C-alpha cells in the first residue's frame, strides 16, 4: 500500500439501491448507483456497471485500489430473540414474507449470497482488474454512520453524536454513536431491532396501508400530511409505536405484529379514518418520536452537534424540527441519507479503519459540492444528438446558463438542464433538473400531468440564491442539499409554484457559486430579468424512472414528455 494514497472502493449490493464509490485519502472521488446507469428505479444486485463507472469518473486505474469495503456484516446482527420476535406469530410472519412471494425469495437469496457466498462478487472484481488485497465488511448502520460523521462539517477533534435511522439493515433499524478523532463508537444498548423500526414497522406500514409502495413512497405520505387533521387519527396512530419505556434510546413496536401481519391490524384499527387524516397523524407522531429520541440521545451523551444518516432522515419536516430543538446546537443531514449513500459510507469507513490501524493520520474532507457522478463532454453530447437525428434542431450556445435563465424569465417554457456531474443522492440539485418559473402556479399542472405524472398533492421545490433566502424563508439557513423544510414569508408569491400548495412550506435548495457556479448563473440570469431570486426545480426524469444519467436518456426523456426545451452541455434543443 502506498503511504501517500489510500484508495478504497465501496460497494453496496442488495435487492435495492446497489452502488459503488471511490474514496482516496478521505475524499470522495466518485459515487453512482446502479439505477442511474441501468434506468431501473432502486436497482439491486451486483453493481458491476457502477463499479466500472466510478473508475472512469475518478480517472483511476482499478489496480490502484488498496481495499474493497462491502456493506453487510458476515453474520446478521444478533439481538435478543425476544426483541427480534416477541411472539411466535411474528416469527412466522417474518419467514412467510421471505418465502411467500417473489420479492421475499429475492431478499432471502440476496442475503444468502451476500453473507454466505462472497465468491461471485470476488469474481466480478477480479474481472475488472481490482486487486483483492483486503476486503472489509462494514455493517449496514456503521456505513450510514460513517457517511454522516466523516462528511459532516466538524473537525476530527470535536465530538459528534452520530444517529442512524432507517427501515432496517443487518438486523437493526436505529443506532446512537459518538464520533471522535476518526473513530465511531456505538453507544451501548442503543440499537433498535428491525421488529421495532420507526421507519419500517410504522411509517412504511402506514404507506402500504394507504395504497402506496411500501418502503419507497414514504415521501408521498409526508406530502399528503398537510391536507389532513392529525388530531382526528392521532389516538389510534399512537397505539402503533412509541419510545421504549425501558430504554429511551430505542423504539418499541406496540401493535404486536410485524411486516405483512401488521396490515390486517392496521385495517381494523384505522377503518373509520380518512386517508389524509391518517397521513397527517403519521407525520405528526413521527416528528414527535424522532425529536424525543434525539433529545434523549443528547441527554445521554451530552453532545449537541449531530450528524444523521439513514432513510428516516429524508423526512425534511422532521429534520427541521430536530434542528430547532433547544438542546441541539447544529445538525448535518447526509444528502444521500438512504441506502443510496451506503457505498460512500463503506468506503469512508474502510479508509479510516486502515489509516488508524496503520498509524496514518486520517484526513477528513468536509462535504461541500456533492456532484460525485458521471459527466459528459460536448463531443459525447453531439454524438447523441446525431444518433437521435436532432443535431439540426440543436443550437450551440457559448453562455448556455445565461440563456436558460433568460428562457425561464421571458416565456412559460419548462426547460430541462443536463450539465456537469450527476448529483449524489435522491434529489436533483440543478445538474439533472427540470426548471420553470416559480411564480406561475399554472406550470404545476403542466409539469405534473405532461412530464412528471405525479400525484396531485406532491409539491415541487425551489432553488433559491443564498443571497435571497431572507426574502422567502422564515428563520432561514443555507440548505444546499434539499434536506430541510421551511415556512415561507409574505413574498412567497414569487415562488408559489415551488411550494407545498396547502401549507406553503418549502423544501429549498440554496445555491452558491461555491457549490455550483453554473447553476447559480442560471438563477442570476433569471433574477436579473424578473427580480425573483429562485426557480422551480424538480428532478429530470419521467415518473417511475431514475434521474437521467447520460445524454441518450436525456434526449429520450425530452422526446417522450412535454418538455419545451433541453439545455444539454452547451447545446439548446427546443421542441
PAPADREN-545283 format. One record per residue (C-alpha): residue number from 1; residue in one letter; x, y, z. Coordinates in steps of 0.001 Angstrom, whole numbers, plus 524288, in hexadecimal, padded with zeros to 5 digits. Example, Ala and Ser with C-alpha at 12.3 -4.5 7.8 and 13.67 -1.06 7.14 Angstrom:
2
   num   residu      c1      c2      c3
     1        a   8300C   7EE6C   81E78
     2        s   83566   7FBDC   81BE4
***
This chain:
575
   num   residu      c1      c2      c3
     1        x   80000   80000   80000
     2        x   804EE   80D99   7FC99
     3        x   807CE   8160F   8086F
     4        x   80357   821C3   80070
     5        x   7F633   81CAB   7FBE7
     6        x   7EC1B   813BD   801EB
     7        x   7E1B5   81078   7F7D6
     8        x   7D580   808F7   7FBCC
     9        x   7CAA2   803ED   7F314
    10        x   7BD73   803AA   7FA05
    11        x   7B2E2   7FA46   7F56F
    12        x   7A4BF   7F8C0   7F94E
    13        x   79D91   7ED4A   7F356
    14        x   79041   7E8C5   7F7A0
    15        x   782A6   7E816   7F1A5
    16        x   781D1   7F6DE   7F0AA
    17        x   78A6D   802F1   7EF3D
    18        x   796DE   7FBDD   7EB44
    19        x   7A24A   804CC   7E892
    20        x   7B0D3   80760   7E946
    21        x   7B9D4   81232   7EDEF
    22        x   7C833   81595   7EE0C
    23        x   7CEBB   81C7E   7F975
    24        x   7DCF1   820A0   7F983
    25        x   7E33F   8267F   80597
    26        x   7D608   829CC   80B77
    27        x   7D0F3   830A1   7FF39
    28        x   7C573   82B55   7F77D
    29        x   7CA27   82AA2   7E970
    30        x   7BE41   8244A   7E363
    31        x   7B172   81DB7   7E69E
    32        x   7A61D   818CB   7DE8B
    33        x   79AE4   80F5D   7E034
    34        x   79755   8047D   7D6FE
    35        x   789A0   809E2   7D4E3
    36        x   78EE7   815B9   7CDA5
    37        x   796BB   80DD6   7C3C4
    38        x   78CDA   802E8   7C1BB
    39        x   78107   80C07   7C23A
    40        x   77A1A   8035E   7CC27
    41        x   77549   80A36   7D85B
    42        x   77BB5   8050D   7E4D2
    43        x   78316   7FAE7   7DCE2
    44        x   78999   7F053   7E506
    45        x   792FB   7E513   7E2E3
    46        x   7A174   7E5EF   7E01F
    47        x   7A4C3   7F3F8   7DC57
    48        x   7AE09   7F009   7D170
    49        x   7AB04   7FBD1   7C8F4
    50        x   7AC5F   80517   7D475
    51        x   7B98C   7FF45   7D811
    52        x   7BEB0   80125   7CA5F
    53        x   7B91F   80EDC   7C98F
    54        x   7BF41   8141B   7D616
    55        x   7CCCA   8111B   7D0B6
    56        x   7C97B   818AD   7C459
    57        x   7C458   8241B   7CC55
    58        x   7D018   82475   7D555
    59        x   7D9C5   821B3   7CA4F
    60        x   7E01C   81716   7D271
    61        x   7E4EF   809CE   7CE49
    62        x   7DE98   7FE81   7D5A7
    63        x   7EC3B   7F9B6   7D966
    64        x   7ED80   80590   7E263
    65        x   7E356   80057   7EBFA
    66        x   7E90D   7FCE9   7F947
    67        x   7DCB4   7F745   7FF4E
    68        x   7CEAC   7F3ED   7FC0E
    69        x   7C45A   7F757   80632
    70        x   7B79C   7EFCC   804BF
    71        x   7AB0D   7F358   80BD8
    72        x   7A611   7E7EE   813E2
    73        x   7ABDA   7E0C6   81F71
    74        x   7AFCF   7D291   81E91
    75        x   7A463   7CEB3   8271D
    76        x   797BC   7D58F   82A88
    77        x   79829   7DE1C   8369A
    78        x   792FF   7D55D   84153
    79        x   78A34   7DC6B   84AD9
    80        x   7828E   7D562   85573
    81        x   77882   7CC5E   84F43
    82        x   76DEF   7D25A   857D1
    83        x   770E3   7DF85   851AC
    84        x   771A3   7DAAD   843B3
    85        x   76577   7D218   84463
    86        x   75D69   7D49C   850AF
    87        x   753E7   7C9D2   84D43
    88        x   75308   7BDDF   844AC
    89        x   7496C   7C43D   83B3B
    90        x   7533F   7CF08   83855
    91        x   75DDB   7C515   83581
    92        x   754BB   7BDA9   82C7C
    93        x   75092   7CA4F   825D6
    94        x   75EA9   7CE0F   82330
    95        x   7623C   7C169   81C84
    96        x   7552E   7C0B5   81575
    97        x   758AB   7CDCE   80F88
    98        x   765D7   7C8AA   80B19
    99        x   760F6   7BC40   804CE
   100        x   752F5   7BFA3   8010C
   101        x   7550F   7C81F   7F514
   102        x   75F1D   7CBE5   7EAE1
   103        x   764DD   7D7B3   7F1E1
   104        x   7665E   7CFEB   7FE58
   105        x   76DBB   7C535   7F735
   106        x   77676   7CF7A   7F0E3
   107        x   77943   7D523   7FE4B
   108        x   77CCB   7C7EC   80405
   109        x   7852E   7C454   7F840
   110        x   78C38   7D15B   7F885
   111        x   78EC2   7D006   8070A
   112        x   79493   7C28F   80574
   113        x   79D1E   7C6FC   7FA29
   114        x   7A229   7D290   801D4
   115        x   7A4A2   7CBC8   80EAA
   116        x   7A7B0   7BDD1   80ABC
   117        x   7AD0F   7BEA5   7FCF7
   118        x   7B606   7CA06   7FA24
   119        x   7BD13   7C2FE   7EF22
   120        x   7B42B   7C8AA   7E486
   121        x   7B78F   7D6B0   7E813
   122        x   7C5EA   7D2F5   7E90D
   123        x   7C534   7CD6E   7DB5D
   124        x   7BEF6   7D9E9   7D634
   125        x   7C97C   7E248   7DC83
   126        x   7D447   7D9BF   7D717
   127        x   7CEAC   7DAFC   7C95D
   128        x   7CF90   7E9BC   7CAB0
   129        x   7DDC7   7E900   7CEE2
   130        x   7DB4B   7ED30   7DCE5
   131        x   7E521   7E738   7E664
   132        x   7DF61   7E002   7F1FA
   133        x   7EA3D   7E364   7FB6D
   134        x   7E0BE   7E681   8063E
   135        x   7D201   7E4DE   8075F
   136        x   7CB1E   7EC02   81256
   137        x   7BD0E   7E905   815F9
   138        x   7B5E7   7F4D0   81B59
   139        x   7A95A   7F2FF   822E4
   140        x   79DCE   7FA1C   81C9E
   141        x   79BD6   80432   82763
   142        x   7AA77   80622   8291A
   143        x   7AACB   80A1A   81AB0
   144        x   79FAC   813C0   81CD4
   145        x   7A6B9   81925   828C5
   146        x   7B37E   81A88   82152
   147        x   7AD16   8221F   81640
   148        x   7A704   82B88   81FFF
   149        x   7B2A9   82D08   82914
   150        x   7BDD9   82DDC   81F5C
   151        x   7B6D6   83750   8163F
   152        x   7B1DD   84035   82128
   153        x   7B75C   84E00   82243
   154        x   7BE88   84BF3   82F21
   155        x   7CCC5   84896   8318F
   156        x   7D13B   83B59   8367A
   157        x   7D4D5   84102   843CB
   158        x   7C6A3   844A0   8465C
   159        x   7BD3E   83AC9   84C1A
   160        x   7B17E   83883   8435E
   161        x   7A57E   83089   84671
   162        x   7A245   82803   83AC2
   163        x   79460   82311   8391B
   164        x   78F95   818F9   82F5B
   165        x   7815D   815B8   82C9E
   166        x   77BAD   80DBC   82180
   167        x   772BB   80254   81E88
   168        x   77CDE   7F854   82238
   169        x   78A2F   7F359   81E82
   170        x   791F7   7E7F1   823E7
   171        x   78749   7E5BC   82DE4
   172        x   78637   7F33F   833E9
   173        x   77EF0   7FFCE   830AD
   174        x   784BD   80ADB   838D3
   175        x   7912B   80DAA   84054
   176        x   79799   81828   848A4
   177        x   7A63E   81A16   846E3
   178        x   7B133   8234F   84AAC
   179        x   7BB31   827A0   840A7
   180        x   7C84E   82CA2   8459D
   181        x   7D61B   82D02   84027
   182        x   7D283   824AB   83475
   183        x   7CBD8   819CD   83C03
   184        x   7BD48   8175B   83D36
   185        x   7B914   81091   849B3
   186        x   7AB44   80B73   84B1C
   187        x   7A498   80ECF   857DD
   188        x   7A20D   80251   85F49
   189        x   7943A   7FCEF   85E64
   190        x   78FE1   80759   854B5
   191        x   78C3C   7FE4F   84974
   192        x   77DF2   7FCFE   845D1
   193        x   77A9A   7F018   83F5D
   194        x   773DC   7EF8A   83242
   195        x   76784   7EA69   838D8
   196        x   76679   7F76D   84002
   197        x   76A67   80014   83496
   198        x   7647A   80DB3   8349F
   199        x   76627   80E57   825E9
   200        x   7626F   80073   82221
   201        x   758B0   7FC09   82C67
   202        x   75212   80939   82C84
   203        x   753EA   812D2   82157
   204        x   7558B   808A1   816A9
   205        x   74A2B   800B0   81BBF
   206        x   74156   80CA4   81B5F
   207        x   7466A   80F65   80DAA
   208        x   7420E   801CE   80981
   209        x   7351B   80330   810B3
   210        x   73264   80F76   8089E
   211        x   73480   807D2   7FC04
   212        x   7421C   80CD8   7F8C9
   213        x   74ED1   8057E   7F6C9
   214        x   753A8   80024   803AD
   215        x   76196   80488   8062C
   216        x   762CA   80E6B   7FB1D
   217        x   756F5   81782   7FBB0
   218        x   75858   81CF9   8095D
   219        x   75AEE   82A58   8036F
   220        x   74D2B   82A09   7FDCE
   221        x   74770   8286C   80B65
   222        x   74F67   8342C   80FD9
   223        x   74A34   83BEA   80430
   224        x   73C39   837DD   8070D
   225        x   73CED   83AD7   815A3
   226        x   73A12   8498C   8152B
   227        x   72CB6   846EA   80F09
   228        x   727DA   83F69   81AEE
   229        x   724B2   8420A   82924
   230        x   72DDA   83A1A   831CA
   231        x   7256A   83B59   83DEE
   232        x   71AB9   8331F   8378B
   233        x   72374   826FE   83677
   234        x   72E91   82937   84007
   235        x   7291E   82100   84B35
   236        x   72905   814D2   842CB
   237        x   73607   817E0   83C4E
   238        x   73C6E   818E7   849B2
   239        x   73894   80AD4   84C53
   240        x   741FA   805E3   841DC
   241        x   74F5C   80A0A   846F4
   242        x   755F3   811FB   85194
   243        x   762DC   81454   85854
   244        x   7667D   8083B   8601B
   245        x   762E3   80B16   86E3E
   246        x   76E38   802A5   872EC
   247        x   77864   8092F   86A2B
   248        x   77715   8174A   8654A
   249        x   78086   814C5   85A05
   250        x   777D0   80A8B   853A1
   251        x   76A7E   80990   84D4D
   252        x   76041   7FF41   8505E
   253        x   7562F   7F951   84749
   254        x   74983   7F8EF   84F36
   255        x   74094   7F283   8453C
   256        x   74583   7E4BA   8481F
   257        x   747C3   7E156   839D3
   258        x   75228   7E2C1   82F66
   259        x   752B7   7E4BE   820A3
   260        x   7472A   7DEDD   81954
   261        x   74058   7DB28   82604
   262        x   73EE9   7E9A6   82929
   263        x   73612   7ED18   81DCC
   264        x   729C6   7E607   822C0
   265        x   72B85   7EC8A   82FF1
   266        x   72D49   7F9E9   829D2
   267        x   7212A   7F808   82166
   268        x   7195D   7F4D7   82D96
   269        x   71F12   7FFF4   835B3
   270        x   71DB9   80A7F   82B42
   271        x   7118A   80606   82400
   272        x   709CE   81246   827AD
   273        x   714E1   81BEA   8250D
   274        x   7166D   82406   818BF
   275        x   72300   82221   81116
   276        x   7275A   83053   81262
   277        x   7253F   8304F   8211A
   278        x   72CFD   823AB   8223B
   279        x   7383E   829D4   81AB3
   280        x   737B1   83618   82317
   281        x   737C0   82E62   82FD0
   282        x   742AD   82593   82AF8
   283        x   74B62   83126   8279F
   284        x   74819   837EE   8347C
   285        x   74B23   82BE0   83CB8
   286        x   75792   82935   834FF
   287        x   75C44   8370B   837DE
   288        x   758CC   83598   8463C
   289        x   75FF7   828B5   847BE
   290        x   76C1C   82C15   84004
   291        x   76E24   83908   84719
   292        x   76BFD   8326E   85439
   293        x   775D5   827F1   85077
   294        x   77FCC   83247   84C7B
   295        x   77DF4   839A2   8593E
   296        x   77F8F   82CF2   860D7
   297        x   78C44   82A5E   85998
   298        x   7913E   83813   85C70
   299        x   78E0A   83645   86ACA
   300        x   79511   82920   86AE0
   301        x   7A176   82D9F   863EC
   302        x   7A206   83C17   8670B
   303        x   7A587   83EAF   858C5
   304        x   79DD4   84950   851C5
   305        x   7A3B1   84879   8441D
   306        x   79D11   83DBC   83C68
   307        x   79F8B   836BE   82F82
   308        x   79478   82E95   829E0
   309        x   792A8   8243F   81F59
   310        x   788F5   819A2   81BDC
   311        x   77C6C   81AB1   81409
   312        x   774C3   82022   81F9F
   313        x   77C7F   82CAB   81E33
   314        x   7770E   82F6C   810A4
   315        x   76B0F   83480   817D3
   316        x   76DEA   842FE   8162D
   317        x   7634E   847BE   81F6F
   318        x   76820   83F20   82A65
   319        x   7760C   84399   82772
   320        x   77219   851B8   82971
   321        x   76BEB   84E2C   83682
   322        x   7789A   8478B   83AA8
   323        x   780A4   8537B   836F0
   324        x   77752   85C33   83EB0
   325        x   778E4   8549A   84B73
   326        x   77E07   85CFA   856AB
   327        x   787D5   85296   85AAB
   328        x   78DA3   85157   84D02
   329        x   7982A   85AC7   84848
   330        x   79998   8563A   83A37
   331        x   795FB   84ACE   8317B
   332        x   79BB9   84520   82503
   333        x   7927E   83CBD   81CF5
   334        x   79967   8340F   8131B
   335        x   793ED   83789   8058A
   336        x   793BE   82936   8016F
   337        x   78DA7   8253F   80E52
   338        x   7871F   818EA   80948
   339        x   78DDF   80CAC   80443
   340        x   79280   81452   7F863
   341        x   79D33   8199C   80134
   342        x   7A202   80CB1   806B3
   343        x   7ACF8   80A85   7FCE3
   344        x   7B2FC   817A4   80090
   345        x   7B14E   81496   80EFC
   346        x   7B7E6   80759   80D85
   347        x   7C358   80D22   80603
   348        x   7C53A   817DA   81021
   349        x   7C45F   80DFB   81B36
   350        x   7CE83   8058E   81470
   351        x   7D7B8   81115   81277
   352        x   7D726   81570   820AD
   353        x   7D8E0   8078D   825B7
   354        x   7E4F7   8057B   81D63
   355        x   7EAF0   812AF   820A6
   356        x   7E913   81139   82F4F
   357        x   7EDC8   8031E   82F2D
   358        x   7FA09   80664   827A0
   359        x   7FD93   81265   82F98
   360        x   7FA24   81C0C   824C7
   361        x   7F350   8288A   828E9
   362        x   7E62E   82810   821CB
   363        x   7E160   83390   819D8
   364        x   7D34A   837FD   81B49
   365        x   7CD97   83ED9   80F63
   366        x   7C18B   846D2   812F1
   367        x   7B6CC   84549   808E8
   368        x   7B477   850FE   80045
   369        x   7B06E   84E66   7F253
   370        x   7AA59   840DD   7F162
   371        x   7AAEA   83F08   7E2AA
   372        x   7B213   831F7   7E2FC
   373        x   7AC4D   82B9F   7D6CF
   374        x   7AECB   82AF2   7C833
   375        x   7B0CE   83667   7BF05
   376        x   7B0D4   836D7   7B031
   377        x   7B839   83F3F   7A680
   378        x   7B24F   84786   79BCB
   379        x   7B7DD   83DDB   791F2
   380        x   7B08E   832AD   79888
   381        x   7A441   83AF3   798C7
   382        x   7A5F5   83E31   78A5F
   383        x   7A6EB   82FB2   78731
   384        x   79A59   82D1D   78EB4
   385        x   7937B   83805   78760
   386        x   797D1   831D3   77A8E
   387        x   792DF   82489   77F00
   388        x   7858D   82A8F   781A6
   389        x   7857B   83259   774E2
   390        x   78480   83EAB   77D03
   391        x   7912C   845AF   77A0A
   392        x   78A64   84EA7   77048
   393        x   780E9   852D3   77AF1
   394        x   78BCA   855AA   7849E
   395        x   791D7   8630B   78649
   396        x   79F88   8642A   78BEB
   397        x   79F7E   86F0E   7961A
   398        x   7AC11   87409   79C1E
   399        x   7A556   8794D   7A858
   400        x   79B21   86EC2   7A9DB
   401        x   79834   8719C   7B82C
   402        x   794EC   87FD7   7B590
   403        x   78C5F   87B55   7AA3B
   404        x   784D5   871D9   7B2E3
   405        x   7822B   87C80   7BCDC
   406        x   77D27   8857A   7B219
   407        x   7744A   87AD7   7AC84
   408        x   76E22   87874   7B9C7
   409        x   76C51   88710   7BBDF
   410        x   76697   88ABA   7AEB1
   411        x   75DB9   87F1D   7ABC8
   412        x   75560   874CE   7B24B
   413        x   75EB4   86A40   7ADB9
   414        x   76260   85E80   7B5F2
   415        x   770D4   85C0D   7B3C2
   416        x   7791F   8506A   7B7AD
   417        x   78752   852C5   7BB3B
   418        x   79192   84829   7B905
   419        x   79EC7   84D73   7BD07
   420        x   7AB23   8493B   7C404
   421        x   7ABD1   83DFC   7CD8B
   422        x   7A01F   8364B   7D24B
   423        x   79B47   838E6   7E010
   424        x   79DA9   82F3B   7EB34
   425        x   79112   82B84   7F1F3
   426        x   782A7   82BA2   7EE79
   427        x   780F0   83A24   7EBD2
   428        x   7842D   8419F   7DF80
   429        x   78C39   84D9F   7E2D7
   430        x   78CC1   854B7   7D5ED
   431        x   7952A   84BF6   7CD74
   432        x   78A62   84235   7CA22
   433        x   77E91   84ADA   7CC7E
   434        x   771F7   84F5B   7C63A
   435        x   77086   85E0B   7C825
   436        x   76553   867AF   7C70A
   437        x   760F2   8752C   7CB4E
   438        x   75CF2   87365   7D9A1
   439        x   75357   87EC5   7D9AE
   440        x   749BC   8787F   7D025
   441        x   740DE   86E95   7D716
   442        x   73B9E   869DF   7C9F9
   443        x   748BD   8638C   7C736
   444        x   74649   8596B   7D1DF
   445        x   73B4B   852DC   7CA4C
   446        x   74380   85293   7BDF2
   447        x   74F1E   84C3F   7C4A9
   448        x   746F2   84290   7CC70
   449        x   73DD7   83E4B   7C18A
   450        x   746B2   83E8B   7B5BE
   451        x   75457   83C05   7BB0B
   452        x   7552A   836C0   7C8EA
   453        x   747C1   8302C   7C96C
   454        x   747B2   830E6   7D83F
   455        x   73D2B   83101   7E2AD
   456        x   73667   83E2E   7E326
   457        x   739FD   840F2   7F158
   458        x   748B6   83FA5   7EF81
   459        x   74FDF   84CA5   7F029
   460        x   75B90   8514F   7E882
   461        x   76748   8582F   7EE48
   462        x   76DF5   86505   7EB51
   463        x   77C48   867A0   7E8E5
   464        x   77F03   874AE   7EF7B
   465        x   78AFB   87D4B   7EED2
   466        x   79176   87D2B   7FC32
   467        x   79170   88C08   7FBD7
   468        x   7828A   88C14   7FB22
   469        x   77E8E   88220   80572
   470        x   77A73   88CCC   80EFF
   471        x   77067   89150   8050C
   472        x   76979   8843E   80432
   473        x   76C6B   87B9F   81005
   474        x   768E7   87D41   81E5B
   475        x   774DC   87BAA   8272F
   476        x   77D23   87802   81B6D
   477        x   78A05   870E4   81B09
   478        x   79172   86BAD   80F64
   479        x   78C2B   85E8A   80B04
   480        x   793F6   85A88   7FEF4
   481        x   78F00   84C7D   7FE57
   482        x   7801D   84E1E   7FFCD
   483        x   7802D   8479F   80D2C
   484        x   777E1   85160   814F0
   485        x   76A41   8572B   8143A
   486        x   7673B   8655E   8174F
   487        x   75B71   86E01   8191C
   488        x   75B08   878F9   80F32
   489        x   759C8   887C1   8102D
   490        x   74FCC   89120   80A72
   491        x   757E5   89170   7FE01
   492        x   75420   88359   7FB77
   493        x   74C6E   88703   7EF42
   494        x   75971   8885A   7E824
   495        x   75BA3   879AE   7E9D7
   496        x   74DB7   874DD   7EBF8
   497        x   74E6D   86A18   7E19F
   498        x   759FD   8641C   7E8CD
   499        x   7535B   8637C   7F627
   500        x   74A94   859A2   7FC97
   501        x   73D31   85DD2   7F785
   502        x   7364E   85C2F   80488
   503        x   73F28   86116   80F74
   504        x   74874   86950   80705
   505        x   7547B   862E6   80C9D
   506        x   760BA   86186   8046E
   507        x   76B53   8573F   802A6
   508        x   775A3   85FF6   7FC89
   509        x   782FE   85E2A   7F6CE
   510        x   78B26   86A14   7F9FF
   511        x   794B6   86CFF   7EF07
   512        x   7A249   872F5   7F016
   513        x   7AD6A   873EE   7E637
   514        x   7B5BB   86B9A   7EF4E
   515        x   7ACA1   85FF8   7ED7E
   516        x   7A847   861E3   7DF68
   517        x   7ACD3   86DFF   7D81A
   518        x   7A5FC   86A76   7CB58
   519        x   798D2   86860   7D1CB
   520        x   79A68   874D6   7D99E
   521        x   79C39   87BED   7CCA3
   522        x   78F11   8769A   7C800
   523        x   78879   87C1F   7D419
   524        x   78FBE   8891A   7D312
   525        x   78B90   88A7D   7C4E9
   526        x   77D6F   887B1   7C8A3
   527        x   77E35   8913B   7D40D
   528        x   783A2   89C2D   7CBA7
   529        x   777A4   89BBE   7C2E5
   530        x   76CEA   898BE   7CCCB
   531        x   771CD   89D24   7DA14
   532        x   76EBA   88F7B   7DF2A
   533        x   779DD   888C4   7E654
   534        x   776CA   87AB0   7E319
   535        x   7710C   870EC   7D988
   536        x   76875   864E3   7DA82
   537        x   77102   858C5   7DA7A
   538        x   76CE9   84A99   7D951
   539        x   77496   83EAE   7D552
   540        x   776FB   83C08   7C6E2
   541        x   76FB0   82F5A   7C4DB
   542        x   76281   829D1   7C15D
   543        x   75ABA   82426   7CC9C
   544        x   75F12   81663   7D016
   545        x   76CBE   817F3   7CA7A
   546        x   77953   81C95   7D0CD
   547        x   77F4C   829E9   7CE69
   548        x   78533   829C9   7C0CE
   549        x   7934A   82576   7BFF5
   550        x   798BE   82786   7B24F
   551        x   795E7   82FE1   7A62B
   552        x   78E83   824DD   79F74
   553        x   784D4   823C4   7AAA6
   554        x   7839C   83284   7ABAC
   555        x   77F91   83348   79D67
   556        x   77645   827CB   79ED6
   557        x   76FB8   82EAA   7AA3E
   558        x   76E7D   83B24   7A253
   559        x   76810   833B8   79738
   560        x   75ED5   82C22   7A00C
   561        x   759DB   83766   7A82E
   562        x   7544F   844FE   7A689
   563        x   760E0   84BDD   7A9FE
   564        x   7626C   85826   7A1F2
   565        x   7713A   8582D   7A14A
   566        x   77D8F   85176   7A5CA
   567        x   78A5F   85827   7A916
   568        x   79439   84D1D   7A7B9
   569        x   7A25C   850F5   7A926
   570        x   7A3AB   85CFC   7A088
   571        x   7989F   858BE   7978A
   572        x   78AD0   85DE6   79852
   573        x   78045   8555C   7923D
   574        x   772AC   85AFD   790FC
   575        x   7666E   8535A   78DB5
***
